[in-house]
Amino acid sequence: MAFISILTIMAVCETVWAKRERSLDRLIRWPGNFGIAMLGTVAVRLIFPVTAASAALLAQSNGTGLFNALSLPTIFSIPASLLLLDMVIYGQHRLFHSMPLLWRIHRMHHTDLDIDVSTGLRFHPVELLLSMLIKFAAIVALGAPPLAVVIFEIGLNACSLFNHANVRLPTALDALLRTVIVTPDMHRVHHSTRPDETNSNYGFGLSWWDKVFGTYVPQPALGHAQMSIGLEGYREPEVERLDRMLVNPFQ
């Protein structure tokens, strides 16, 4: 319910307060983006017998992981888990850009010729499966409380929809929000065709990691209205087709 609500709200907001003009109609892009999201969801459900929260419950019942071993009260372990899991997602995203094999899997996300709320769903099923493995490993290693994992999962999905949205925020509000979280303007830089901008602003939730680890680029060099979205070599509208998305890593 939270996912559908946020998706609907952001879709309406970017219709009313769009930051950039669309280069392609939604009817061209959205079937592929939502289609790949559905396939990824089915793949994860078929491959993994448990959810992230279930993995946290198993770790808790077996006393596995750092926070379970230390027996920390939840007032400490929950915020610490949220912080560290978000850092893991930052590291994972950066890894998918730096390793050629992983980049082949991730690059389909960047071939979208526009960026809007639907881009936040555009991940190859193989990437989602690898992401789940990394997430499970982090949850078990930390001994993250189940409640923290539930909050994190909802927050991660919400942040992906929010920071990919084609929404125009007032400059002052954007500056205030990005002191804590990744805003649409901040993440849009990451979808630039310029390699120096593509390889920046990896954060999904908290904006701190890019600033701490030196990967923060405040604004695109050409400005948000003029910047080119996507990847060089993938400029034809056919990249928005579901079949082209699925075969992209194997080309």
C-alpha positions as CSV (number, residue, x, y, z in Angstrom):
1,M,0.0,0.0,0.0
2,A,2.8,2.4,0.9
3,F,4.6,1.6,-2.4
4,I,1.4,2.3,-4.5
5,S,0.7,5.5,-2.6
6,I,4.2,6.9,-3.1
7,L,4.3,5.9,-6.7
8,T,0.9,7.6,-7.4
9,I,1.8,10.8,-5.5
10,M,5.2,11.1,-7.3
11,A,3.6,10.4,-10.7
12,V,1.0,13.2,-10.1
13,C,3.6,15.6,-8.8
14,E,5.9,15.2,-11.7
15,T,2.9,15.8,-14.0
16,V,2.1,19.1,-12.3
17,W,5.6,20.3,-11.4
18,A,7.8,18.7,-14.0
19,K,11.5,19.6,-13.8
20,R,12.4,18.6,-17.4
21,E,10.5,18.3,-20.6
22,R,10.0,14.7,-21.7
23,S,11.9,13.5,-24.7
24,L,9.6,10.4,-25.0
25,D,5.9,9.9,-24.1
26,R,5.2,7.8,-21.0
27,L,3.3,5.3,-23.2
28,I,6.6,4.5,-24.9
29,R,8.7,4.2,-21.7
30,W,6.4,3.0,-18.9
31,P,5.3,-0.4,-20.3
32,G,9.0,-1.5,-20.3
33,N,9.9,0.0,-17.0
34,F,6.9,-1.4,-15.2
35,G,7.2,-4.7,-17.1
36,I,10.9,-5.2,-16.0
37,A,9.9,-4.4,-12.4
38,M,7.2,-7.0,-12.4
39,L,9.6,-9.6,-13.9
40,G,12.2,-8.7,-11.2
41,T,9.7,-9.1,-8.4
42,V,8.6,-12.5,-9.7
43,A,12.2,-13.6,-10.0
44,V,13.0,-12.6,-6.5
45,R,10.0,-14.4,-5.1
46,L,10.8,-17.6,-7.0
47,I,14.5,-17.7,-6.1
48,F,14.4,-16.6,-2.5
49,P,12.3,-18.6,-0.1
50,V,12.4,-15.8,2.6
51,T,12.1,-12.1,2.7
52,A,14.7,-9.7,4.1
53,A,12.6,-9.4,7.3
54,S,12.5,-13.2,7.6
55,A,16.2,-13.3,7.3
56,A,16.5,-10.8,10.1
57,L,14.1,-13.0,12.2
58,L,16.2,-16.1,11.6
59,A,19.4,-14.3,12.5
60,Q,17.7,-13.0,15.7
61,S,16.5,-16.4,16.7
62,N,19.9,-17.9,16.2
63,G,21.8,-15.1,17.8
64,T,23.7,-14.4,14.6
65,G,25.3,-11.1,13.7
66,L,27.0,-8.2,15.5
67,F,24.1,-6.6,17.2
68,N,22.6,-9.9,18.4
69,A,26.0,-10.9,19.8
70,L,26.3,-7.6,21.6
71,S,22.7,-7.8,22.8
72,L,22.3,-4.1,22.2
73,P,19.0,-2.5,23.0
74,T,16.8,-1.7,20.0
75,I,17.0,2.0,20.7
76,F,20.6,1.7,19.5
77,S,20.5,-1.3,17.1
78,I,17.6,0.0,15.0
79,P,19.1,3.4,14.0
80,A,22.6,1.9,13.6
81,S,21.2,-0.8,11.3
82,L,19.4,1.8,9.2
83,L,22.5,3.8,8.9
84,L,24.8,0.9,8.0
85,L,22.4,-0.8,5.6
86,D,22.1,2.5,3.7
87,M,25.9,2.6,3.5
88,V,25.9,-0.9,2.2
89,I,23.5,0.1,-0.6
90,Y,25.8,3.1,-1.5
91,G,28.8,0.7,-1.6
92,Q,26.9,-1.8,-3.7
93,H,25.8,0.9,-6.2
94,R,29.4,2.1,-6.5
95,L,30.6,-1.5,-7.0
96,F,28.1,-2.0,-9.8
97,H,29.6,1.0,-11.6
98,S,33.3,0.0,-11.1
99,M,33.3,-3.7,-12.0
100,P,32.8,-4.3,-15.7
101,L,30.7,-7.5,-15.3
102,L,28.4,-5.8,-12.7
103,W,28.2,-2.7,-14.9
104,R,26.9,-4.8,-17.8
105,I,24.1,-5.9,-15.5
106,H,23.4,-2.4,-14.1
107,R,23.8,-0.3,-17.2
108,M,20.2,-1.1,-18.4
109,H,19.0,1.1,-15.6
110,H,21.0,4.0,-17.2
111,T,19.7,3.5,-20.7
112,D,16.4,5.1,-20.0
113,L,16.2,8.2,-22.2
114,D,14.2,10.1,-19.6
115,I,14.2,10.0,-15.9
116,D,11.0,9.9,-13.9
117,V,9.4,7.9,-11.1
118,S,9.3,4.8,-13.3
119,T,13.1,4.8,-13.7
120,G,13.2,4.0,-10.0
121,L,11.7,0.6,-10.9
122,R,13.9,-0.1,-13.9
123,F,16.4,-2.7,-12.7
124,H,17.4,-5.9,-14.4
125,P,16.1,-9.1,-12.6
126,V,19.7,-10.3,-12.3
127,E,20.7,-7.1,-10.5
128,L,17.7,-7.5,-8.1
129,L,18.8,-11.0,-7.3
130,L,22.4,-10.0,-6.7
131,S,21.2,-7.1,-4.6
132,M,19.1,-9.4,-2.5
133,L,22.1,-11.6,-1.8
134,I,24.2,-8.6,-0.7
135,K,21.3,-7.4,1.4
136,F,20.8,-10.7,3.1
137,A,24.5,-11.0,3.8
138,A,24.5,-7.5,5.4
139,I,21.4,-8.2,7.5
140,V,22.8,-11.4,8.9
141,A,26.3,-10.0,9.5
142,L,24.9,-7.0,11.3
143,G,22.2,-9.0,13.1
144,A,19.8,-6.1,12.2
145,P,16.5,-6.2,14.1
146,P,13.5,-7.3,12.0
147,L,11.8,-3.9,12.6
148,A,14.8,-2.1,11.3
149,V,14.8,-4.2,8.1
150,V,11.1,-3.6,7.5
151,I,11.6,0.2,7.9
152,F,14.7,0.1,5.7
153,E,12.9,-1.9,2.9
154,I,10.0,0.6,2.9
155,G,12.4,3.6,3.0
156,L,14.6,2.2,0.2
157,N,11.7,1.7,-2.1
158,A,10.3,5.1,-1.2
159,C,13.6,6.9,-1.8
160,S,14.1,5.2,-5.2
161,L,10.7,6.5,-6.4
162,F,11.3,9.9,-4.9
163,N,14.8,10.6,-6.1
164,H,14.1,9.4,-9.6
165,A,11.0,11.6,-10.0
166,N,10.9,14.4,-12.5
167,V,9.8,16.8,-9.9
168,R,10.7,20.5,-9.6
169,L,11.5,21.4,-6.0
170,P,12.1,24.9,-4.8
171,T,15.8,25.6,-4.6
172,A,15.8,26.3,-0.9
173,L,13.8,23.1,-0.1
174,D,16.1,21.0,-2.3
175,A,19.2,22.5,-0.5
176,L,17.6,21.7,2.9
177,L,16.5,18.2,2.1
178,R,19.9,17.2,0.5
179,T,21.6,17.9,3.8
180,V,20.1,14.6,4.9
181,I,18.5,12.7,1.9
182,V,19.1,12.3,-1.8
183,T,16.8,14.6,-3.8
184,P,15.6,14.3,-7.4
185,D,18.0,17.1,-8.5
186,M,20.9,15.3,-6.7
187,H,20.2,11.9,-8.2
188,R,19.4,13.2,-11.7
189,V,23.1,14.1,-12.0
190,H,23.9,10.4,-11.8
191,H,21.8,9.7,-14.9
192,S,23.8,12.2,-17.1
193,T,25.5,10.9,-20.2
194,R,28.8,12.5,-19.0
195,P,30.9,9.7,-17.4
196,D,32.2,12.0,-14.6
197,E,28.6,12.7,-13.6
198,T,27.3,9.1,-14.2
199,N,30.1,8.0,-11.7
200,S,28.9,10.3,-8.9
201,N,26.0,10.6,-6.5
202,Y,25.6,6.9,-5.8
203,G,23.4,7.3,-2.7
204,F,19.8,6.2,-2.6
205,G,18.7,7.2,0.9
206,L,21.1,9.4,2.9
207,S,23.1,12.0,1.0
208,W,26.0,11.8,3.4
209,W,27.9,8.9,1.8
210,D,28.7,10.7,-1.4
211,K,30.0,13.7,0.6
212,V,32.0,11.5,2.9
213,F,33.6,9.3,0.2
214,G,34.2,12.1,-2.4
215,T,31.6,11.1,-5.0
216,Y,29.3,14.1,-4.6
217,V,28.6,16.4,-7.6
218,P,26.1,19.2,-6.6
219,Q,24.7,20.1,-10.1
220,P,25.1,18.9,-13.7
221,A,27.6,20.9,-15.8
222,L,25.0,21.8,-18.4
223,G,22.1,22.4,-16.0
224,H,19.1,20.2,-15.4
225,A,17.2,21.4,-18.4
226,Q,20.0,21.0,-20.9
227,M,21.7,17.9,-19.6
228,S,21.5,14.7,-21.6
229,I,20.0,11.6,-19.9
230,G,21.1,8.1,-20.6
231,L,24.2,6.4,-22.0
232,E,26.0,7.2,-25.2
233,G,25.5,4.3,-27.7
234,Y,22.0,3.7,-26.4
235,R,20.1,6.6,-27.9
236,E,17.4,4.9,-30.0
237,P,13.8,4.7,-28.6
238,E,14.0,0.9,-28.9
239,V,16.1,0.8,-25.6
240,E,12.7,1.4,-23.8
241,R,11.4,-2.0,-25.1
242,L,11.2,-4.8,-22.5
243,D,12.9,-7.3,-24.7
244,R,15.8,-4.9,-25.3
245,M,16.1,-4.3,-21.6
246,L,16.3,-8.0,-20.8
247,V,19.1,-8.8,-23.3
248,N,21.1,-5.6,-22.6
249,P,23.6,-7.3,-20.2
250,F,24.4,-10.0,-22.8
251,Q,25.0,-7.7,-25.8
